[in-house]
Amino acid sequence: MTQLIETREKLLDETGWHILHALQEDARMSYAELGRRVGLTAPAVQERVKRLEEAGIVKGYHAEIDLKRVGAPVSAFIRLSDTGRNFDRVGEILKAMPYVLEMHHVLGEDCYVVKVAVPSVAALDTFFRRVKPYAHTTTSIIVHSPVDHRTICADIADEPEM
């Protein structure tokens, strides 16, 4: 654990955070452009990115897909709680559903929180029919997302002030 903290602190200096911010904004930029933005040479920034990847800080590079344009304009968060009837089956069912975008096992009143994207509100019925025997559900359909995606910055590791 101590080594992990030391590695994180070494990699996440001011330059490291600038690199992470730039990569989150545009992961397709060249090392030359990334280096220009953070004040390093292309080889130096390439080495820094490689170390961030090896440390598991940068886990991957992904395309952001517009769900409406690919035919899944309805998104919802669905909370699932145990009915006492073979709830373990719910996890298997959720993992197999292509429209489950995120699945989180949580502590508290619910057991899972999932984010789904479907072609219509009526399509949610398929979801409910599959999980109804095993889980109680509470659904919130997403109308608008004022913060759809936020870049991670150094402030995330700071304790909030009360």
Residue frames as qw, qx, qy, qz and C-alpha x, y, z in Angstrom:
[[0.000, 0.886, 0.464, 0.000, 0.00, 0.00, 0.00],
 [0.316, -0.782, 0.103, 0.527, 2.82, 2.40, 0.88],
 [0.398, -0.124, 0.600, 0.683, 4.49, 1.72, -2.48],
 [0.203, 0.635, 0.668, 0.329, 1.20, 2.45, -4.27],
 [0.131, -0.938, -0.241, 0.211, 0.86, 5.80, -2.48],
 [0.388, -0.587, 0.346, 0.620, 4.49, 6.70, -3.26],
 [0.367, 0.176, 0.694, 0.593, 4.01, 5.75, -6.92],
 [0.096, 0.807, 0.564, 0.148, 0.78, 7.75, -7.12],
 [0.228, -0.898, -0.058, 0.371, 2.37, 10.81, -5.51],
 [0.421, -0.376, 0.493, 0.662, 5.40, 10.60, -7.80],
 [0.275, 0.310, 0.721, 0.555, 3.32, 10.25, -10.96],
 [0.038, -0.807, -0.549, -0.213, 0.59, 12.69, -9.97],
 [0.313, -0.376, -0.094, 0.867, 2.63, 15.82, -9.58],
 [0.288, 0.648, 0.118, -0.696, 1.40, 18.98, -11.29],
 [0.231, 0.415, -0.660, -0.582, 2.66, 17.79, -14.69],
 [0.039, 0.099, 0.993, 0.044, 1.08, 14.38, -14.22],
 [0.252, 0.578, 0.626, -0.459, -2.30, 15.98, -13.54],
 [0.287, 0.619, -0.215, -0.698, -1.90, 18.24, -16.59],
 [0.118, 0.209, -0.886, -0.397, -1.23, 15.14, -18.69],
 [0.118, 0.329, 0.922, -0.170, -4.30, 13.38, -17.29],
 [0.284, 0.639, 0.313, -0.642, -6.48, 16.42, -17.91],
 [0.266, 0.529, -0.481, -0.647, -5.28, 16.74, -21.52],
 [0.052, 0.057, -0.971, -0.227, -5.76, 13.01, -22.20],
 [0.203, 0.462, 0.789, -0.351, -9.30, 13.13, -20.83],
 [0.310, 0.667, 0.051, -0.675, -10.09, 16.07, -23.09],
 [0.707, 0.601, -0.254, -0.275, -8.56, 14.44, -26.20],
 [0.765, -0.359, 0.524, 0.107, -6.88, 11.04, -25.90],
 [0.809, 0.456, 0.291, 0.229, -6.14, 11.05, -29.63],
 [0.133, 0.964, -0.227, -0.038, -3.71, 13.97, -29.59],
 [0.779, 0.401, -0.367, 0.315, -0.12, 13.24, -30.55],
 [0.717, -0.446, -0.227, 0.484, 2.65, 13.04, -27.99],
 [0.382, 0.213, 0.070, 0.897, 4.13, 16.14, -29.61],
 [0.254, -0.612, -0.254, -0.704, 0.91, 18.11, -29.00],
 [0.725, -0.607, -0.326, 0.001, 0.51, 16.67, -25.51],
 [0.686, -0.170, -0.150, 0.692, 4.11, 17.59, -24.72],
 [0.155, 0.414, 0.126, 0.888, 3.57, 21.12, -26.02],
 [0.461, -0.673, -0.309, -0.489, 0.54, 21.54, -23.75],
 [0.773, -0.615, -0.144, 0.059, 2.32, 20.32, -20.61],
 [0.044, -0.923, 0.380, -0.031, 5.80, 21.68, -21.29],
 [0.679, -0.354, 0.623, 0.162, 7.65, 18.43, -22.05],
 [0.182, 0.406, -0.717, -0.536, 9.27, 16.92, -25.12],
 [0.810, 0.079, -0.309, -0.492, 7.32, 14.26, -27.02],
 [0.640, 0.133, -0.739, 0.160, 9.60, 11.42, -25.76],
 [0.029, 0.138, -0.663, 0.735, 9.36, 12.68, -22.16],
 [0.596, -0.009, 0.184, -0.781, 5.57, 12.90, -22.24],
 [0.785, 0.126, -0.529, -0.297, 5.36, 9.48, -23.92],
 [0.430, 0.132, -0.794, 0.408, 7.39, 8.01, -21.04],
 [0.240, -0.072, 0.503, -0.827, 5.15, 9.75, -18.47],
 [0.742, 0.050, -0.134, -0.655, 2.02, 8.38, -20.16],
 [0.696, 0.151, -0.701, -0.021, 3.54, 4.90, -20.26],
 [0.194, 0.104, -0.760, 0.611, 4.26, 5.07, -16.51],
 [0.479, -0.011, 0.267, -0.836, 0.70, 6.28, -15.82],
 [0.799, 0.105, -0.395, -0.440, -0.62, 3.31, -17.81],
 [0.573, 0.166, -0.769, 0.229, 1.69, 0.81, -16.09],
 [0.031, -0.083, 0.650, -0.754, 0.62, 2.13, -12.68],
 [0.051, -0.480, -0.874, -0.046, -3.02, 1.53, -13.64],
 [0.044, 0.492, 0.265, -0.828, -3.88, 5.21, -13.34],
 [0.480, 0.387, -0.334, -0.713, -4.72, 5.39, -17.05],
 [0.630, 0.021, 0.755, -0.179, -6.85, 2.29, -17.61],
 [0.493, 0.350, 0.713, 0.355, -7.71, 2.78, -21.27],
 [0.084, 0.263, -0.221, -0.935, -8.84, 5.06, -24.06],
 [0.286, 0.455, 0.839, -0.084, -12.46, 5.11, -25.13],
 [0.032, -0.285, -0.438, -0.852, -14.77, 6.71, -27.67],
 [0.248, 0.286, 0.541, -0.751, -17.76, 8.62, -26.30],
 [0.018, 0.285, 0.833, 0.475, -20.87, 7.38, -28.12],
 [0.378, -0.010, 0.082, -0.922, -24.06, 9.42, -28.54],
 [0.279, 0.152, 0.926, -0.206, -26.73, 6.97, -27.40],
 [0.504, 0.582, 0.293, -0.567, -29.52, 8.79, -29.23],
 [0.404, 0.635, -0.457, -0.474, -27.69, 8.53, -32.56],
 [0.139, 0.244, -0.953, -0.117, -27.16, 4.78, -32.19],
 [0.550, -0.254, -0.617, -0.502, -30.83, 4.11, -31.44],
 [0.537, -0.400, -0.681, 0.297, -30.93, 4.04, -27.64],
 [0.028, 0.576, -0.006, 0.817, -32.29, 7.47, -26.65],
 [0.648, -0.640, -0.081, -0.406, -33.85, 6.43, -23.32],
 [0.455, 0.268, -0.700, 0.480, -31.49, 6.05, -20.38],
 [0.649, -0.634, -0.108, -0.406, -32.39, 5.21, -16.81],
 [0.059, 0.395, -0.801, 0.446, -30.89, 4.39, -13.45],
 [0.798, -0.295, -0.374, -0.368, -32.47, 1.34, -11.89],
 [0.196, -0.481, 0.719, -0.461, -31.96, 0.39, -8.27],
 [0.766, -0.081, -0.588, -0.246, -32.45, -3.26, -7.38],
 [0.349, -0.468, 0.633, -0.508, -33.01, -4.75, -3.95],
 [0.121, 0.102, -0.987, 0.019, -33.24, -8.35, -2.77],
 [0.687, -0.225, -0.212, -0.658, -36.62, -10.11, -2.73],
 [0.573, -0.362, 0.674, -0.293, -35.18, -13.10, -0.89],
 [0.897, 0.275, 0.325, -0.121, -35.64, -15.33, -3.95],
 [0.814, 0.131, 0.317, 0.468, -32.30, -16.34, -5.53],
 [0.076, 0.963, -0.011, -0.257, -31.00, -12.77, -5.76],
 [0.469, -0.459, 0.570, 0.494, -27.59, -14.02, -6.93],
 [0.544, 0.424, 0.654, 0.310, -29.26, -14.74, -10.28],
 [0.177, 0.947, 0.195, -0.185, -29.83, -11.00, -10.81],
 [0.245, -0.731, 0.449, 0.451, -26.11, -10.32, -11.31],
 [0.458, -0.003, 0.791, 0.406, -25.90, -13.00, -14.01],
 [0.357, 0.722, 0.588, 0.072, -28.98, -11.64, -15.78],
 [0.019, 0.951, 0.003, -0.309, -27.75, -8.04, -15.69],
 [0.348, -0.537, 0.588, 0.495, -24.30, -8.94, -17.05],
 [0.433, 0.198, 0.800, 0.364, -25.94, -10.68, -20.03],
 [0.284, 0.834, 0.456, -0.124, -28.18, -7.73, -21.00],
 [0.564, 0.293, 0.209, 0.743, -26.61, -5.63, -23.78],
 [0.016, -0.783, -0.198, -0.589, -28.40, -2.46, -22.73],
 [0.639, -0.738, -0.102, 0.192, -26.92, -2.49, -19.21],
 [0.429, 0.789, -0.219, 0.380, -24.19, 0.15, -19.55],
 [0.064, 0.501, -0.638, 0.581, -23.05, 0.19, -15.93],
 [0.787, -0.407, -0.435, -0.158, -23.63, -2.17, -13.05],
 [0.070, 0.539, -0.554, 0.631, -22.63, -1.28, -9.50],
 [0.640, -0.395, -0.647, 0.123, -22.91, -3.52, -6.45],
 [0.054, -0.605, 0.192, -0.771, -23.69, -1.08, -3.64],
 [0.291, -0.229, -0.780, 0.504, -24.11, -1.03, 0.12],
 [0.251, 0.034, 0.188, -0.949, -27.22, 0.43, 1.69],
 [0.647, 0.231, 0.405, -0.603, -30.90, -0.05, 0.98],
 [0.810, 0.498, -0.134, -0.279, -30.25, -1.40, -2.53],
 [0.833, -0.233, 0.429, 0.261, -27.96, -4.17, -3.75],
 [0.531, 0.145, 0.476, 0.685, -27.32, -3.00, -7.31],
 [0.253, 0.783, 0.093, -0.561, -27.58, 0.25, -9.23],
 [0.576, 0.155, 0.611, 0.520, -27.52, -0.10, -13.00],
 [0.236, 0.593, -0.118, -0.761, -27.57, 2.38, -15.84],
 [0.565, 0.303, 0.739, 0.206, -29.41, 1.21, -18.94],
 [0.218, 0.433, -0.275, -0.830, -29.94, 2.63, -22.42],
 [0.440, 0.321, 0.838, 0.019, -32.86, 1.37, -24.49],
 [0.133, 0.258, 0.558, 0.777, -34.67, 2.31, -27.71],
 [0.367, -0.510, -0.300, -0.718, -37.90, 3.24, -25.89],
 [0.417, -0.348, 0.524, -0.656, -39.61, 3.37, -22.53],
 [0.918, 0.021, -0.029, -0.395, -41.57, 0.30, -23.61],
 [0.717, 0.380, -0.562, 0.158, -38.27, -1.57, -24.07],
 [0.139, -0.475, 0.655, -0.570, -37.67, -1.23, -20.33],
 [0.857, -0.144, 0.101, -0.484, -40.40, -3.84, -19.93],
 [0.851, 0.262, -0.446, 0.087, -37.96, -6.52, -21.08],
 [0.217, 0.438, -0.629, 0.605, -35.61, -5.54, -18.30],
 [0.493, -0.302, 0.410, -0.706, -38.34, -5.63, -15.67],
 [0.929, 0.018, -0.137, -0.343, -39.73, -8.99, -16.83],
 [0.725, 0.320, -0.556, 0.251, -36.27, -10.56, -16.56],
 [0.234, 0.286, -0.636, 0.677, -35.45, -9.31, -13.06],
 [0.554, -0.415, -0.012, -0.722, -38.92, -9.16, -11.47],
 [0.883, -0.248, -0.387, -0.093, -38.79, -12.72, -10.07],
 [0.765, -0.060, -0.360, 0.530, -35.56, -11.94, -8.21],
 [0.334, -0.094, -0.210, 0.914, -35.48, -8.23, -7.34],
 [0.055, 0.866, 0.429, -0.250, -37.53, -5.20, -6.41],
 [0.482, 0.261, 0.235, 0.803, -36.77, -2.26, -8.71],
 [0.009, -0.856, -0.252, 0.452, -36.95, 1.51, -8.47],
 [0.589, 0.361, 0.397, 0.605, -36.45, 3.37, -11.74],
 [0.024, -0.805, -0.057, 0.591, -35.41, 6.92, -12.56],
 [0.658, 0.560, 0.351, 0.360, -35.53, 7.83, -16.24],
 [0.405, -0.355, 0.096, 0.837, -32.85, 10.33, -17.19],
 [0.322, 0.867, 0.368, -0.092, -34.39, 13.48, -18.67],
 [0.343, 0.878, -0.193, 0.274, -31.27, 15.65, -18.87],
 [0.838, -0.279, -0.143, 0.447, -27.68, 15.33, -17.65],
 [0.000, -0.995, 0.091, -0.028, -26.22, 18.72, -16.64],
 [0.170, -0.687, 0.702, 0.081, -22.93, 16.93, -15.86],
 [0.935, 0.246, -0.122, -0.222, -22.76, 14.06, -18.33],
 [0.888, 0.075, -0.160, 0.424, -19.03, 13.53, -18.02],
 [0.210, -0.960, 0.184, -0.037, -16.49, 15.33, -15.93],
 [0.642, 0.482, -0.491, 0.338, -12.73, 15.17, -16.25],
 [0.781, -0.530, -0.232, 0.236, -10.93, 13.96, -13.15],
 [0.249, 0.794, -0.265, 0.487, -8.63, 16.58, -11.63],
 [0.391, 0.231, -0.676, 0.580, -6.25, 16.77, -8.68],
 [0.368, -0.316, 0.286, -0.826, -9.01, 18.16, -6.43],
 [0.811, -0.167, -0.415, -0.378, -10.77, 14.78, -6.41],
 [0.705, -0.028, -0.611, 0.359, -8.27, 13.46, -3.86],
 [0.025, 0.304, -0.385, 0.871, -8.81, 16.38, -1.46],
 [0.140, -0.451, -0.816, 0.333, -11.04, 15.98, 1.57],
 [0.047, -0.709, -0.399, -0.579, -14.06, 18.29, 1.27],
 [0.091, 0.136, -0.433, 0.886, -14.19, 21.25, 3.63],
 [0.200, -0.588, -0.781, 0.063, -17.13, 21.39, 5.99]]
